[in-house]
Amino acid sequence: MDRLGFIILSVLWTSRAINKVSSMSVYEIMEAESFSQKENTVYKKIRGYERYGYIGRGLREGHAVTFYITPEGCKFLEKEKKGEQGYEK
């Protein structure tokens, strides 16, 4: 996992975007954090995590696709947090 992926998952989790109804658009995710990347870069990273099952698609907001962190994504994020802190399972 790289820093951008960690931040995206963290934003979804802290914003409580944990189901289809409470999901966030790419724009909303970018507003929550100061991203130096372009919107397309963030979208591509989200799509990658969606393929792994860590992020799911939420309800559409107008024309915008929205995303939320899945239970698998929460477990993955927690594991990464513990790994960064030097803890072992």
Secondary structure by P-SEA (a helix, b strand, c coil): ccaaaaaaaaaaaaaccccccccccaaaaaaaccccccaaaaaaaaaaaaaacccccccccccbbbbbbcaaaaaaaaaaaaaaacccc
